[in-house]
Structure formats: C-alpha cells, structure tokens
Amino acid sequence: MSEKIHITIDDGINPEVALRHVAEVVSKGRVGKNGTMYCYVTLFPDDIRVVTKEYRKSDCFAVYSERYLLKHKQQWKTKS
C-alpha cells in the first residue's frame, strides 16, 4: 500500500525550506492524539509554522509564516 503526504505552502515560502520543516515534524513521529497524529502545530525559530491537518487517507501539512497569519488575521476580522 502506498502512502501520500500533502503539503500546502503559503506566503511564498521557499519549497525547500518548507520541506525541511515538514521533514523535521515527521522525524519526531506521531506524538499527538494517542500516537496517531503528528504534532498539530509546530513553531520554528524562523517564524514558520507547520500545521497538521487530520484526514483519513493521507497526512496533510500546511506551512505558514508569521507574516501570512498576521495578514490574513486582519482580513478575517474585517469579514466578521
């Protein structure tokens, strides 16, 4: 059986940097939800966050920067 990993990279983050961060999260193993899920949010010193999304068939990660979150937080406030 093959496995898939989906990675969404936002905010113009260099794909190589994003992959390195996701690889580090994966290397730590499944530490959340009783050993079934990767850490939900991992914050790195360079202000990049790796967020794990829970899907049934594959592991999904989203890579964001602090700048991206601040920009969109402002947009989300204006929509409410």
Biopython code that builds the backbone (N, CA, C, O; Angstrom):
import numpy as np
from Bio.PDB.StructureBuilder import StructureBuilder

atoms = [
    (1, "MET", "N", (0.840, -1.185, 0.000)),
    (1, "MET", "CA", (0.000, 0.000, 0.000)),
    (1, "MET", "C", (0.883, 1.246, 0.000)),
    (1, "MET", "O", (1.840, 1.331, 0.770)),
    (2, "SER", "N", (0.569, 2.192, -0.846)),
    (2, "SER", "CA", (1.356, 3.427, -0.902)),
    (2, "SER", "C", (0.774, 4.467, 0.051)),
    (2, "SER", "O", (-0.415, 4.447, 0.369)),
    (3, "GLU", "N", (1.631, 5.364, 0.494)),
    (3, "GLU", "CA", (1.201, 6.452, 1.367)),
    (3, "GLU", "C", (1.406, 7.773, 0.648)),
    (3, "GLU", "O", (2.307, 7.909, -0.179)),
    (4, "LYS", "N", (0.570, 8.735, 0.968)),
    (4, "LYS", "CA", (0.681, 10.065, 0.380)),
    (4, "LYS", "C", (0.843, 11.093, 1.485)),
    (4, "LYS", "O", (0.308, 10.940, 2.583)),
    (5, "ILE", "N", (1.580, 12.126, 1.179)),
    (5, "ILE", "CA", (1.707, 13.279, 2.071)),
    (5, "ILE", "C", (1.362, 14.503, 1.235)),
    (5, "ILE", "O", (1.946, 14.721, 0.173)),
    (6, "HIS", "N", (0.427, 15.289, 1.707)),
    (6, "HIS", "CA", (0.035, 16.531, 1.036)),
    (6, "HIS", "C", (0.619, 17.700, 1.817)),
    (6, "HIS", "O", (0.519, 17.756, 3.042)),
    (7, "ILE", "N", (1.229, 18.631, 1.092)),
    (7, "ILE", "CA", (1.816, 19.806, 1.730)),
    (7, "ILE", "C", (1.321, 21.039, 0.997)),
    (7, "ILE", "O", (1.476, 21.159, -0.218)),
    (8, "THR", "N", (0.720, 21.961, 1.756)),
    (8, "THR", "CA", (0.314, 23.250, 1.213)),
    (8, "THR", "C", (1.304, 24.285, 1.729)),
    (8, "THR", "O", (1.521, 24.400, 2.936)),
    (9, "ILE", "N", (1.901, 25.037, 0.814)),
    (9, "ILE", "CA", (2.901, 26.035, 1.192)),
    (9, "ILE", "C", (2.347, 27.409, 0.852)),
    (9, "ILE", "O", (2.077, 27.711, -0.310)),
    (10, "ASP", "N", (2.179, 28.236, 1.875)),
    (10, "ASP", "CA", (1.629, 29.568, 1.667)),
    (10, "ASP", "C", (2.691, 30.652, 1.829)),
    (10, "ASP", "O", (3.780, 30.407, 2.347)),
    (11, "ASP", "N", (2.347, 31.849, 1.376)),
    (11, "ASP", "CA", (3.135, 33.049, 1.620)),
    (11, "ASP", "C", (4.480, 33.065, 0.914)),
    (11, "ASP", "O", (5.409, 33.724, 1.381)),
    (12, "GLY", "N", (4.604, 32.366, -0.182)),
    (12, "GLY", "CA", (5.848, 32.430, -0.934)),
    (12, "GLY", "C", (7.042, 31.822, -0.218)),
    (12, "GLY", "O", (8.181, 32.185, -0.511)),
    (13, "ILE", "N", (6.810, 30.917, 0.704)),
    (13, "ILE", "CA", (7.904, 30.246, 1.399)),
    (13, "ILE", "C", (8.614, 29.340, 0.403)),
    (13, "ILE", "O", (7.973, 28.643, -0.384)),
    (14, "ASN", "N", (9.924, 29.355, 0.443)),
    (14, "ASN", "CA", (10.728, 28.519, -0.429)),
    (14, "ASN", "C", (10.347, 27.051, -0.193)),
    (14, "ASN", "O", (10.364, 26.596, 0.950)),
    (15, "PRO", "N", (10.006, 26.311, -1.237)),
    (15, "PRO", "CA", (9.596, 24.918, -1.074)),
    (15, "PRO", "C", (10.643, 24.058, -0.358)),
    (15, "PRO", "O", (10.283, 23.164, 0.408)),
    (16, "GLU", "N", (11.910, 24.314, -0.593)),
    (16, "GLU", "CA", (12.966, 23.552, 0.074)),
    (16, "GLU", "C", (12.928, 23.773, 1.585)),
    (16, "GLU", "O", (13.088, 22.831, 2.362)),
    (17, "VAL", "N", (12.716, 25.013, 1.991)),
    (17, "VAL", "CA", (12.605, 25.340, 3.420)),
    (17, "VAL", "C", (11.362, 24.663, 4.010)),
    (17, "VAL", "O", (11.421, 24.089, 5.097)),
    (18, "ALA", "N", (10.256, 24.732, 3.299)),
    (18, "ALA", "CA", (9.016, 24.113, 3.775)),
    (18, "ALA", "C", (9.189, 22.606, 3.941)),
    (18, "ALA", "O", (8.761, 22.037, 4.945)),
    (19, "LEU", "N", (9.808, 21.967, 2.970)),
    (19, "LEU", "CA", (10.022, 20.517, 3.047)),
    (19, "LEU", "C", (10.912, 20.144, 4.220)),
    (19, "LEU", "O", (10.676, 19.137, 4.888)),
    (20, "ARG", "N", (11.943, 20.957, 4.475)),
    (20, "ARG", "CA", (12.818, 20.690, 5.622)),
    (20, "ARG", "C", (12.045, 20.743, 6.929)),
    (20, "ARG", "O", (12.242, 19.904, 7.808)),
    (21, "HIS", "N", (11.164, 21.733, 7.056)),
    (21, "HIS", "CA", (10.370, 21.865, 8.275)),
    (21, "HIS", "C", (9.378, 20.701, 8.425)),
    (21, "HIS", "O", (9.217, 20.155, 9.517)),
    (22, "VAL", "N", (8.731, 20.336, 7.349)),
    (22, "VAL", "CA", (7.799, 19.202, 7.408)),
    (22, "VAL", "C", (8.569, 17.922, 7.749)),
    (22, "VAL", "O", (8.097, 17.103, 8.538)),
    (23, "ALA", "N", (9.742, 17.753, 7.159)),
    (23, "ALA", "CA", (10.558, 16.566, 7.453)),
    (23, "ALA", "C", (10.921, 16.502, 8.927)),
    (23, "ALA", "O", (10.949, 15.419, 9.512)),
    (24, "GLU", "N", (11.199, 17.649, 9.530)),
    (24, "GLU", "CA", (11.524, 17.653, 10.953)),
    (24, "GLU", "C", (10.322, 17.226, 11.802)),
    (24, "GLU", "O", (10.473, 16.477, 12.767)),
    (25, "VAL", "N", (9.131, 17.706, 11.437)),
    (25, "VAL", "CA", (7.921, 17.306, 12.157)),
    (25, "VAL", "C", (7.713, 15.796, 12.015)),
    (25, "VAL", "O", (7.420, 15.111, 12.995)),
    (26, "VAL", "N", (7.865, 15.284, 10.799)),
    (26, "VAL", "CA", (7.682, 13.851, 10.549)),
    (26, "VAL", "C", (8.724, 13.040, 11.314)),
    (26, "VAL", "O", (8.416, 11.967, 11.832)),
    (27, "SER", "N", (9.953, 13.544, 11.388)),
    (27, "SER", "CA", (11.018, 12.799, 12.076)),
    (27, "SER", "C", (10.752, 12.642, 13.571)),
    (27, "SER", "O", (11.253, 11.704, 14.191)),
    (28, "LYS", "N", (9.970, 13.547, 14.155)),
    (28, "LYS", "CA", (9.623, 13.453, 15.577)),
    (28, "LYS", "C", (8.578, 12.368, 15.835)),
    (28, "LYS", "O", (8.393, 11.932, 16.972)),
    (29, "GLY", "N", (7.909, 11.942, 14.786)),
    (29, "GLY", "CA", (6.927, 10.872, 14.912)),
    (29, "GLY", "C", (5.536, 11.378, 15.253)),
    (29, "GLY", "O", (5.305, 12.579, 15.396)),
    (30, "ARG", "N", (4.637, 10.453, 15.376)),
    (30, "ARG", "CA", (3.228, 10.757, 15.691)),
    (30, "ARG", "C", (3.093, 10.903, 17.203)),
    (30, "ARG", "O", (2.974, 9.918, 17.931)),
    (31, "VAL", "N", (3.115, 12.134, 17.649)),
    (31, "VAL", "CA", (3.126, 12.408, 19.093)),
    (31, "VAL", "C", (1.778, 12.877, 19.623)),
    (31, "VAL", "O", (1.585, 12.942, 20.837)),
    (32, "GLY", "N", (0.861, 13.198, 18.754)),
    (32, "GLY", "CA", (-0.445, 13.706, 19.177)),
    (32, "GLY", "C", (-1.542, 12.671, 19.040)),
    (32, "GLY", "O", (-1.394, 11.656, 18.360)),
    (33, "LYS", "N", (-2.634, 12.958, 19.700)),
    (33, "LYS", "CA", (-3.835, 12.131, 19.607)),
    (33, "LYS", "C", (-3.526, 10.644, 19.813)),
    (33, "LYS", "O", (-3.823, 9.795, 18.973)),
    (34, "ASN", "N", (-2.918, 10.373, 20.965)),
    (34, "ASN", "CA", (-2.562, 8.996, 21.353)),
    (34, "ASN", "C", (-1.676, 8.289, 20.325)),
    (34, "ASN", "O", (-1.857, 7.106, 20.037)),
    (35, "GLY", "N", (-0.727, 9.029, 19.788)),
    (35, "GLY", "CA", (0.230, 8.428, 18.864)),
    (35, "GLY", "C", (-0.274, 8.196, 17.462)),
    (35, "GLY", "O", (0.334, 7.438, 16.706)),
    (36, "THR", "N", (-1.377, 8.831, 17.094)),
    (36, "THR", "CA", (-1.939, 8.616, 15.756)),
    (36, "THR", "C", (-1.761, 9.814, 14.829)),
    (36, "THR", "O", (-2.076, 9.734, 13.642)),
    (37, "MET", "N", (-1.258, 10.919, 15.362)),
    (37, "MET", "CA", (-1.187, 12.145, 14.575)),
    (37, "MET", "C", (0.119, 12.886, 14.877)),
    (37, "MET", "O", (0.638, 12.825, 15.992)),
    (38, "TYR", "N", (0.635, 13.579, 13.873)),
    (38, "TYR", "CA", (1.808, 14.424, 14.095)),
    (38, "TYR", "C", (1.386, 15.631, 14.924)),
    (38, "TYR", "O", (0.202, 15.955, 15.009)),
    (39, "CYS", "N", (2.359, 16.285, 15.528)),
    (39, "CYS", "CA", (2.081, 17.466, 16.344)),
    (39, "CYS", "C", (1.195, 18.439, 15.558)),
    (39, "CYS", "O", (1.486, 18.739, 14.400)),
    (40, "TYR", "N", (0.122, 18.932, 16.173)),
    (40, "TYR", "CA", (-0.857, 19.761, 15.465)),
    (40, "TYR", "C", (-0.238, 21.045, 14.916)),
    (40, "TYR", "O", (-0.446, 21.380, 13.749)),
    (41, "VAL", "N", (0.521, 21.771, 15.746)),
    (41, "VAL", "CA", (1.191, 22.986, 15.286)),
    (41, "VAL", "C", (2.623, 22.978, 15.816)),
    (41, "VAL", "O", (2.854, 22.795, 17.011)),
    (42, "THR", "N", (3.570, 23.177, 14.918)),
    (42, "THR", "CA", (4.969, 23.285, 15.314)),
    (42, "THR", "C", (5.470, 24.644, 14.863)),
    (42, "THR", "O", (5.386, 24.976, 13.680)),
    (43, "LEU", "N", (5.989, 25.431, 15.794)),
    (43, "LEU", "CA", (6.529, 26.762, 15.502)),
    (43, "LEU", "C", (8.045, 26.678, 15.494)),
    (43, "LEU", "O", (8.651, 26.196, 16.450)),
    (44, "PHE", "N", (8.654, 27.146, 14.420)),
    (44, "PHE", "CA", (10.108, 27.125, 14.279)),
    (44, "PHE", "C", (10.682, 28.511, 14.553)),
    (44, "PHE", "O", (9.963, 29.505, 14.448)),
    (45, "PRO", "N", (11.972, 28.593, 14.906)),
    (45, "PRO", "CA", (12.594, 29.877, 15.241)),
    (45, "PRO", "C", (12.551, 30.924, 14.118)),
    (45, "PRO", "O", (12.638, 32.121, 14.389)),
    (46, "ASP", "N", (12.419, 30.483, 12.866)),
    (46, "ASP", "CA", (12.360, 31.439, 11.748)),
    (46, "ASP", "C", (10.926, 31.891, 11.464)),
    (46, "ASP", "O", (10.630, 32.373, 10.371)),
    (47, "ASP", "N", (10.030, 31.733, 12.458)),
    (47, "ASP", "CA", (8.625, 32.162, 12.384)),
    (47, "ASP", "C", (7.796, 31.402, 11.350)),
    (47, "ASP", "O", (6.783, 31.909, 10.868)),
    (48, "ILE", "N", (8.217, 30.218, 11.019)),
    (48, "ILE", "CA", (7.417, 29.365, 10.146)),
    (48, "ILE", "C", (6.688, 28.356, 11.018)),
    (48, "ILE", "O", (7.254, 27.794, 11.956)),
    (49, "ARG", "N", (5.424, 28.142, 10.689)),
    (49, "ARG", "CA", (4.605, 27.168, 11.410)),
    (49, "ARG", "C", (4.236, 26.031, 10.472)),
    (49, "ARG", "O", (3.919, 26.240, 9.301)),
    (50, "VAL", "N", (4.286, 24.827, 11.014)),
    (50, "VAL", "CA", (3.792, 23.663, 10.276)),
    (50, "VAL", "C", (2.557, 23.173, 11.019)),
    (50, "VAL", "O", (2.617, 22.826, 12.198)),
    (51, "VAL", "N", (1.446, 23.155, 10.308)),
    (51, "VAL", "CA", (0.168, 22.734, 10.877)),
    (51, "VAL", "C", (-0.211, 21.397, 10.248)),
    (51, "VAL", "O", (-0.153, 21.229, 9.030)),
    (52, "THR", "N", (-0.597, 20.453, 11.096)),
    (52, "THR", "CA", (-1.029, 19.143, 10.616)),
    (52, "THR", "C", (-2.545, 19.129, 10.529)),
    (52, "THR", "O", (-3.240, 19.539, 11.459)),
    (53, "LYS", "N", (-3.042, 18.657, 9.411)),
    (53, "LYS", "CA", (-4.482, 18.520, 9.234)),
    (53, "LYS", "C", (-4.821, 17.041, 9.274)),
    (53, "LYS", "O", (-4.079, 16.216, 8.742)),
    (54, "GLU", "N", (-5.916, 16.708, 9.890)),
    (54, "GLU", "CA", (-6.287, 15.312, 10.040)),
    (54, "GLU", "C", (-7.236, 14.882, 8.916)),
    (54, "GLU", "O", (-8.370, 15.352, 8.824)),
    (55, "TYR", "N", (-6.751, 13.997, 8.081)),
    (55, "TYR", "CA", (-7.565, 13.391, 7.035)),
    (55, "TYR", "C", (-7.456, 11.882, 7.170)),
    (55, "TYR", "O", (-6.477, 11.375, 7.720)),
    (56, "ARG", "N", (-8.428, 11.179, 6.687)),
    (56, "ARG", "CA", (-8.452, 9.718, 6.854)),
    (56, "ARG", "C", (-7.397, 8.986, 6.035)),
    (56, "ARG", "O", (-6.801, 8.027, 6.523)),
    (57, "LYS", "N", (-7.161, 9.409, 4.825)),
    (57, "LYS", "CA", (-6.333, 8.598, 3.926)),
    (57, "LYS", "C", (-4.894, 9.070, 3.771)),
    (57, "LYS", "O", (-4.061, 8.319, 3.264)),
    (58, "SER", "N", (-4.577, 10.287, 4.191)),
    (58, "SER", "CA", (-3.215, 10.771, 3.997)),
    (58, "SER", "C", (-2.864, 11.809, 5.055)),
    (58, "SER", "O", (-3.735, 12.406, 5.687)),
    (59, "ASP", "N", (-1.569, 12.002, 5.224)),
    (59, "ASP", "CA", (-1.098, 13.046, 6.125)),
    (59, "ASP", "C", (-1.048, 14.357, 5.357)),
    (59, "ASP", "O", (-0.543, 14.412, 4.236)),
    (60, "CYS", "N", (-1.574, 15.409, 5.965)),
    (60, "CYS", "CA", (-1.621, 16.712, 5.312)),
    (60, "CYS", "C", (-0.966, 17.751, 6.209)),
    (60, "CYS", "O", (-1.213, 17.798, 7.414)),
    (61, "PHE", "N", (-0.140, 18.571, 5.609)),
    (61, "PHE", "CA", (0.563, 19.613, 6.333)),
    (61, "PHE", "C", (0.359, 20.939, 5.613)),
    (61, "PHE", "O", (0.279, 20.989, 4.386)),
    (62, "ALA", "N", (0.277, 22.001, 6.386)),
    (62, "ALA", "CA", (0.240, 23.355, 5.822)),
    (62, "ALA", "C", (1.401, 24.120, 6.445)),
    (62, "ALA", "O", (1.635, 24.042, 7.651)),
    (63, "VAL", "N", (2.119, 24.851, 5.616)),
    (63, "VAL", "CA", (3.285, 25.608, 6.080)),
    (63, "VAL", "C", (2.984, 27.087, 5.900)),
    (63, "VAL", "O", (2.721, 27.549, 4.789)),
    (64, "TYR", "N", (3.027, 27.832, 7.019)),
    (64, "TYR", "CA", (2.709, 29.263, 7.023)),
    (64, "TYR", "C", (3.835, 30.039, 7.676)),
    (64, "TYR", "O", (4.619, 29.486, 8.447)),
    (65, "SER", "N", (3.909, 31.316, 7.365)),
    (65, "SER", "CA", (4.826, 32.191, 8.081)),
    (65, "SER", "C", (4.011, 33.106, 8.993)),
    (65, "SER", "O", (2.806, 33.271, 8.807)),
    (66, "GLU", "N", (4.668, 33.682, 9.957)),
    (66, "GLU", "CA", (4.019, 34.629, 10.864)),
    (66, "GLU", "C", (3.394, 35.773, 10.063)),
    (66, "GLU", "O", (2.289, 36.221, 10.368)),
    (67, "ARG", "N", (4.099, 36.233, 9.052)),
    (67, "ARG", "CA", (3.622, 37.340, 8.208)),
    (67, "ARG", "C", (2.300, 36.968, 7.530)),
    (67, "ARG", "O", (1.384, 37.788, 7.465)),
    (68, "TYR", "N", (2.200, 35.749, 7.031)),
    (68, "TYR", "CA", (0.975, 35.274, 6.376)),
    (68, "TYR", "C", (-0.190, 35.281, 7.362)),
    (68, "TYR", "O", (-1.285, 35.742, 7.037)),
    (69, "LEU", "N", (0.050, 34.772, 8.560)),
    (69, "LEU", "CA", (-1.015, 34.707, 9.563)),
    (69, "LEU", "C", (-1.487, 36.092, 9.975)),
    (69, "LEU", "O", (-2.688, 36.319, 10.115)),
    (70, "LEU", "N", (-0.552, 37.024, 10.172)),
    (70, "LEU", "CA", (-0.931, 38.384, 10.559)),
    (70, "LEU", "C", (-1.734, 39.066, 9.451)),
    (70, "LEU", "O", (-2.720, 39.751, 9.723)),
    (71, "LYS", "N", (-1.314, 38.878, 8.223)),
    (71, "LYS", "CA", (-2.010, 39.478, 7.075)),
    (71, "LYS", "C", (-3.443, 38.956, 6.993)),
    (71, "LYS", "O", (-4.378, 39.739, 6.825)),
    (72, "HIS", "N", (-3.622, 37.640, 7.111)),
    (72, "HIS", "CA", (-4.946, 37.061, 6.975)),
    (72, "HIS", "C", (-5.804, 37.249, 8.212)),
    (72, "HIS", "O", (-7.030, 37.280, 8.109)),
    (73, "LYS", "N", (-5.197, 37.373, 9.358)),
    (73, "LYS", "CA", (-5.953, 37.639, 10.579)),
    (73, "LYS", "C", (-6.690, 38.967, 10.431)),
    (73, "LYS", "O", (-7.847, 39.090, 10.832)),
    (74, "GLN", "N", (-6.023, 39.946, 9.860)),
    (74, "GLN", "CA", (-6.636, 41.252, 9.628)),
    (74, "GLN", "C", (-7.812, 41.117, 8.660)),
    (74, "GLN", "O", (-8.855, 41.739, 8.863)),
    (75, "GLN", "N", (-7.654, 40.320, 7.623)),
    (75, "GLN", "CA", (-8.742, 40.113, 6.650)),
    (75, "GLN", "C", (-9.906, 39.388, 7.285)),
    (75, "GLN", "O", (-11.062, 39.702, 6.999)),
    (76, "TRP", "N", (-9.616, 38.403, 8.161)),
    (76, "TRP", "CA", (-10.682, 37.639, 8.804)),
    (76, "TRP", "C", (-11.483, 38.539, 9.747)),
    (76, "TRP", "O", (-12.694, 38.367, 9.884)),
    (77, "LYS", "N", (-10.816, 39.499, 10.399)),
    (77, "LYS", "CA", (-11.510, 40.412, 11.311)),
    (77, "LYS", "C", (-12.479, 41.306, 10.551)),
    (77, "LYS", "O", (-13.585, 41.567, 11.023)),
    (78, "THR", "N", (-12.069, 41.778, 9.369)),
    (78, "THR", "CA", (-12.917, 42.678, 8.603)),
    (78, "THR", "C", (-14.128, 41.956, 8.011)),
    (78, "THR", "O", (-15.137, 42.595, 7.711)),
    (79, "LYS", "N", (-14.043, 40.637, 7.840)),
    (79, "LYS", "CA", (-15.166, 39.879, 7.284)),
    (79, "LYS", "C", (-16.251, 39.592, 8.332)),
    (79, "LYS", "O", (-17.405, 39.355, 7.976)),
    (80, "SER", "N", (-15.882, 39.614, 9.632)),
    (80, "SER", "CA", (-16.867, 39.274, 10.664)),
    (80, "SER", "C", (-17.753, 40.431, 11.020)),
    (80, "SER", "O", (-18.630, 40.297, 11.874)),
]
sb = StructureBuilder()
sb.init_structure("model")
sb.init_model(0)
sb.init_chain("A")
sb.init_seg("    ")
for serial, (resi, resn, name, xyz) in enumerate(atoms, 1):
    if name == "N":
        sb.init_residue(resn, " ", resi, " ")
    sb.init_atom(name, np.array(xyz, "f"), 0.0, 1.0, " ", f" {name:<3s}", serial, name[0])
structure = sb.get_structure()
